[in-house]
């Protein structure tokens, strides 16, 4: 990853539309005031909401095997077996 360009607080104020368009396209900036770094302007990471069946299957092939008996034993050990129903009469 390259060095982020620096922009002054004044540049940010005067060129906000241009800079925000660049951020929307993925560009990051270091914001300065009086020559001192005061913050970073970075794009938000967008989460994908959909994963295709093929992509899920491909990713799952490299997942570690799960020992189902050990998994169940871990769940049972973590679960409070003496839970009382507060609504039981």
VODREN-684359 format. One line per 3 residues: for each residue x, y, z of N, C-alpha, C, CB. Coordinates in nm, 4 decimals. Glycine has a CB too. Example, Ala and Ser with C-alpha at 12.3 -4.5 7.8 and 13.67 -1.06 7.14 Angstrom:
BEGIN
1.3190:-0.5690:0.7800:1.2300:-0.4500:0.7800:1.3200:-0.3300:0.7800:1.1308:-0.4473:0.9046; 1.2850:-0.2250:0.7080:1.3670:-0.1060:0.7140:1.2900:0.0030:0.7870:1.4084:-0.0598:0.5725 .
//
This chain:
BEGIN
0.0844:-0.1172:0.0000:0.0000:0.0000:0.0000:0.0883:0.1226:0.0000:-0.0957:0.0003:0.1207; 0.0587:0.2215:-0.0831:0.1403:0.3407:-0.0944:0.1128:0.4393:0.0181:0.1167:0.4069:-0.2276; 0.1921:0.5449:0.0169:0.1762:0.6498:0.1158:0.0517:0.7313:0.0817:0.3023:0.7404:0.1220 .
-0.0263:0.7625:0.1831:-0.1472:0.8426:0.1621:-0.1087:0.9860:0.1345:-0.2414:0.8346:0.2842; -0.1736:1.0489:0.0380:-0.1470:1.1906:0.0148:-0.1951:1.2730:0.1349:-0.2162:1.2388:-0.1159; -0.1226:1.3808:0.1618:-0.1622:1.4720:0.2687:-0.2469:1.5839:0.2109:-0.0385:1.5294:0.3416 .
-0.3505:1.6217:0.2834:-0.4304:1.7374:0.2466:-0.4456:1.8237:0.3708:-0.5700:1.6954:0.1885; -0.4389:1.9524:0.3499:-0.4551:2.0433:0.4636:-0.6025:2.0579:0.4971:-0.3928:2.1814:0.4333; -0.6266:2.1028:0.6170:-0.7644:2.1282:0.6592:-0.8297:2.2267:0.5625:-0.7687:2.1832:0.8048 .
-0.7531:2.3253:0.5193:-0.8065:2.4255:0.4262:-0.8421:2.3612:0.2922:-0.7044:2.5396:0.4050; -0.7517:2.2762:0.2382:-0.7818:2.2058:0.1132:-0.9076:2.1214:0.1268:-0.6639:2.1173:0.0717; -0.9214:2.0561:0.2413:-1.0396:1.9737:0.2638:-1.1656:2.0589:0.2583:-1.0300:1.9011:0.3988 .
-1.1585:2.1756:0.3179:-1.2743:2.2655:0.3184:-1.3029:2.3193:0.1780:-1.2508:2.3821:0.4158; -1.1975:2.3588:0.1060:-1.2144:2.4223:-0.0249:-1.2456:2.3214:-0.1367:-1.0888:2.5002:-0.0603; -1.1950:2.1990:-0.1244:-1.2107:2.0983:-0.2304:-1.2869:1.9760:-0.1812:-1.0740:2.0557:-0.2837 .
-1.3801:1.9969:-0.0895:-1.4453:1.8835:-0.0240:-1.5135:1.7886:-0.1232:-1.5473:1.9341:0.0759; -1.5808:1.8422:-0.2231:-1.6497:1.7538:-0.3183:-1.5502:1.6654:-0.3924:-1.7318:1.8363:-0.4191; -1.4444:1.7248:-0.4436:-1.3412:1.6503:-0.5169:-1.2769:1.5446:-0.4266:-1.2331:1.7468:-0.5717 .
-1.2477:1.5819:-0.3042:-1.1823:1.4892:-0.2112:-1.2775:1.3772:-0.1713:-1.1329:1.5639:-0.0860; -1.4027:1.4109:-0.1434:-1.4998:1.3073:-0.1063:-1.5261:1.2115:-0.2220:-1.6313:1.3715:-0.0610; -1.5245:1.2617:-0.3444:-1.5385:1.1739:-0.4608:-1.4214:1.0755:-0.4666:-1.5460:1.2571:-0.5916 .
-1.3008:1.1244:-0.4371:-1.1822:1.0382:-0.4362:-1.1926:0.9331:-0.3255:-1.0542:1.1225:-0.4177; -1.2414:0.9724:-0.2088:-1.2599:0.8777:-0.0986:-1.3612:0.7713:-0.1387:-1.3060:0.9507:0.0302; -1.4675:0.8136:-0.2034:-1.5693:0.7183:-0.2487:-1.5109:0.6164:-0.3465:-1.6862:0.7927:-0.3146 .
-1.4117:0.6575:-0.4239:-1.3454:0.5667:-0.5185:-1.2381:0.4816:-0.4512:-1.2833:0.6462:-0.6324; -1.2149:0.5024:-0.3183:-1.1201:0.4176:-0.2464:-0.9925:0.4865:-0.2013:-1.0840:0.3036:-0.3310; -0.9753:0.6143:-0.2330:-0.8539:0.6876:-0.1954:-0.8591:0.7268:-0.0473:-0.8367:0.8139:-0.2841 .
-0.7457:0.7202:0.0210:-0.7336:0.7650:0.1598:-0.6454:0.8884:0.1646:-0.6760:0.6528:0.2503; -0.6660:0.9712:0.2656:-0.5882:1.0935:0.2824:-0.5475:1.1106:0.4283:-0.6681:1.2158:0.2343; -0.4339:1.1738:0.4498:-0.3943:1.2194:0.5824:-0.4245:1.3681:0.5876:-0.2420:1.1893:0.6126 .
-0.5013:1.4097:0.6874:-0.5410:1.5495:0.7012:-0.4429:1.6193:0.7948:-0.6873:1.5617:0.7543; -0.3973:1.7387:0.7528:-0.3031:1.8144:0.8347:-0.3614:1.9507:0.8712:-0.1691:1.8315:0.7608; -0.3106:2.0054:0.9816:-0.3445:2.1420:1.0211:-0.2148:2.2042:1.0712:-0.4595:2.1462:1.1321 .
-0.1809:2.3180:1.0143:-0.0555:2.3859:1.0481:0.0647:2.2926:1.0327:-0.0616:2.4400:1.1914; 0.0578:2.2054:0.9308:0.1696:2.1157:0.9010:0.1771:1.9908:0.9869:0.2957:2.1896:0.9150; 0.0849:1.9728:1.0797:0.0838:1.8559:1.1673:-0.0305:1.7627:1.1291:0.0714:1.8985:1.3150 .
-0.0008:1.6336:1.1259:-0.1043:1.5357:1.0952:-0.2067:1.5332:1.2076:-0.0430:1.3953:1.0739; -0.3352:1.5431:1.1724:-0.4396:1.5413:1.2743:-0.5406:1.4287:1.2546:-0.5114:1.6733:1.2754; -0.5392:1.3656:1.1401:-0.6345:1.2574:1.1189:-0.6210:1.1939:0.9837:-0.7734:1.3070:1.1363 .
-0.7041:1.0931:0.9620:-0.7084:1.0232:0.8347:-0.8507:1.0244:0.7816:-0.6564:0.8786:0.8491; -0.8608:1.0386:0.6543:-0.9890:1.0314:0.5854:-0.9819:0.9057:0.5005:-1.0187:1.1615:0.4979; -1.0595:0.8036:0.5379:-1.0514:0.6738:0.4708:-1.1901:0.6279:0.4291:-0.9854:0.5688:0.5622 .
-1.1987:0.5529:0.3199:-1.3291:0.5016:0.2769:-1.3782:0.3933:0.3730:-1.3209:0.4457:0.1329; -1.5091:0.3828:0.3852:-1.5684:0.2760:0.4650:-1.5540:0.1447:0.3904:-1.7175:0.3054:0.4963; -1.5314:0.0396:0.4656:-1.5284:-0.0929:0.4044:-1.6718:-0.1400:0.3875:-1.4455:-0.1942:0.4902 .
-1.7029:-0.1837:0.2700:-1.8383:-0.2321:0.2401:-1.8397:-0.3837:0.2512:-1.8850:-0.1866:0.0978; -1.9350:-0.4354:0.3238:-1.9506:-0.5797:0.3344:-2.0361:-0.6310:0.2206:-2.0121:-0.6183:0.4691; -1.9922:-0.7410:0.1656:-2.0768:-0.8060:0.0653:-2.1869:-0.8806:0.1384:-1.9941:-0.9028:-0.0263 .
-2.3044:-0.8778:0.0837:-2.4167:-0.9442:0.1494:-2.4446:-1.0825:0.0890:-2.5416:-0.8569:0.1397; -2.3921:-1.1092:-0.0274:-2.4252:-1.2344:-0.0947:-2.2976:-1.3078:-0.1327:-2.5120:-1.2084:-0.2197; -2.2939:-1.4350:-0.1042:-2.1838:-1.5206:-0.1470:-2.2458:-1.6315:-0.2296:-2.1011:-1.5777:-0.0246 .
-2.1942:-1.6487:-0.3483:-2.2518:-1.7509:-0.4365:-2.2255:-1.8900:-0.3799:-2.1935:-1.7392:-0.5795; -2.3082:-1.9843:-0.4216:-2.2916:-2.1233:-0.3779:-2.1531:-2.1748:-0.4165:-2.4015:-2.2134:-0.4394; -2.1096:-2.1434:-0.5376:-1.9786:-2.1903:-0.5843:-1.8656:-2.1335:-0.4980:-1.9572:-2.1509:-0.7318 .
-1.8752:-2.0056:-0.4638:-1.7713:-1.9436:-0.3810:-1.7716:-2.0034:-0.2403:-1.7918:-1.7908:-0.3739; -1.8899:-2.0265:-0.1847:-1.8995:-2.0890:-0.0527:-1.8385:-2.2286:-0.0550:-2.0460:-2.0959:-0.0065; -1.8703:-2.3063:-0.1582:-1.8176:-2.4419:-0.1693:-1.6660:-2.4409:-0.1816:-1.8794:-2.5134:-0.2891 .
-1.6126:-2.3495:-0.2612:-1.4677:-2.3393:-0.2792:-1.3982:-2.3026:-0.1485:-1.4346:-2.2359:-0.3869; -1.4534:-2.2076:-0.0764:-1.3957:-2.1656:0.0516:-1.4053:-2.2778:0.1540:-1.4665:-2.0396:0.1043; -1.5153:-2.3521:0.1520:-1.5362:-2.4592:0.2488:-1.4389:-2.5745:0.2290:-1.6780:-2.5102:0.2398 .
-1.3913:-2.5942:0.1091:-1.2975:-2.7042:0.0826:-1.1701:-2.6912:0.1659:-1.2618:-2.7084:-0.0664; -1.1284:-2.5691:0.1932:-1.0036:-2.5485:0.2671:-1.0266:-2.5287:0.4169:-0.9298:-2.4286:0.2109; -1.1524:-2.5396:0.4616:-1.1822:-2.5245:0.6042:-1.1337:-2.6485:0.6795:-1.3350:-2.5022:0.6271 .
-1.0905:-2.6317:0.8042:-1.0448:-2.7481:0.8807:-1.1622:-2.8418:0.9129:-0.9752:-2.7026:1.0113; -1.1318:-2.9686:0.9278:-1.2339:-3.0667:0.9639:-1.2796:-3.0416:1.1076:-1.1798:-3.2118:0.9479; -1.4051:-3.0687:1.1338:-1.4604:-3.0492:1.2674:-1.4925:-3.1851:1.3279:-1.5873:-2.9592:1.2631 .
-1.4402:-3.2100:1.4476:-1.4725:-3.3314:1.5225:-1.6054:-3.3046:1.5919:-1.3582:-3.3699:1.6266; -1.7138:-3.3624:1.5393:-1.8468:-3.3312:1.5900:-1.8655:-3.3712:1.7360:-1.9505:-3.3996:1.5054; -1.8082:-3.4841:1.7782:-1.8209:-3.5270:1.9179:-1.7507:-3.4279:2.0107:-1.7622:-3.6689:1.9367 .
-1.6324:-3.3814:1.9716:-1.5594:-3.2833:2.0540:-1.6329:-3.1493:2.0557:-1.4149:-3.2640:2.0008; -1.6900:-3.1113:1.9414:-1.7663:-2.9870:1.9340:-1.8862:-2.9926:2.0282:-1.8129:-2.9605:1.7894; -1.9597:-3.1035:2.0252:-2.0768:-3.1192:2.1127:-2.0345:-3.1197:2.2599:-2.1531:-3.2499:2.0787 .
-1.9229:-3.1858:2.2917:-1.8732:-3.1887:2.4296:-1.8378:-3.0475:2.4764:-1.7498:-3.2815:2.4412; -1.7788:-2.9666:2.3889:-1.7469:-2.8276:2.4239:-1.8746:-2.7483:2.4506:-1.6652:-2.7606:2.3110; -1.9761:-2.7697:2.3679:-2.1039:-2.6999:2.3883:-2.1674:-2.7402:2.5205:-2.2007:-2.7294:2.2727 .
-2.1690:-2.8697:2.5488:-2.2287:-2.9179:2.6731:-2.1534:-2.8644:2.7945:-2.2304:-3.0709:2.6756; -2.0212:-2.8550:2.7846:-1.9414:-2.8043:2.8966:-1.9676:-2.6555:2.9194:-1.7917:-2.8282:2.8711; -1.9951:-2.5819:2.8138:-2.0166:-2.4376:2.8257:-2.1578:-2.4035:2.8692:-1.9866:-2.3697:2.6944 .
-2.2511:-2.4934:2.8449:-2.3919:-2.4684:2.8744:-2.4215:-2.5035:3.0198:-2.4830:-2.5495:2.7795; -2.4897:-2.4167:3.0879:-2.5279:-2.4414:3.2265:-2.6418:-2.5430:3.2280:-2.5699:-2.3089:3.2982; -2.6120:-2.6651:3.2680:-2.7108:-2.7734:3.2665:-2.8169:-2.7579:3.3755:-2.6409:-2.9069:3.2826 .
-2.7897:-2.6727:3.4733:-2.8823:-2.6566:3.5869:-2.9692:-2.5311:3.5716:-2.8034:-2.6496:3.7193; -2.9984:-2.4942:3.4500:-3.0809:-2.3773:3.4254:-3.2224:-2.4015:3.4776:-3.0833:-2.3432:3.2753; -3.2742:-2.3018:3.5470:-3.4088:-2.3115:3.6029:-3.5001:-2.2179:3.5245:-3.4098:-2.2764:3.7556 .
-3.6162:-2.2663:3.4899:-3.7144:-2.1844:3.4179:-3.7778:-2.0868:3.5175:-3.8245:-2.2743:3.3487; -3.7552:-1.9554:3.5015:-3.8094:-1.8593:3.5981:-3.9618:-1.8489:3.5923:-3.7486:-1.7228:3.5741; -4.0234:-1.9008:3.4862:-4.1672:-1.8923:3.4702:-4.2391:-2.0201:3.5119:-4.2001:-1.8600:3.3278 .
-4.1614:-2.1217:3.5486:-4.2224:-2.2484:3.5909:-4.2957:-2.2233:3.7237:-4.1132:-2.3632:3.6061; -4.4118:-2.2761:3.7365:-4.4974:-2.2509:3.8514:-4.4687:-2.3388:3.9640:-4.6369:-2.2643:3.8162 .
//
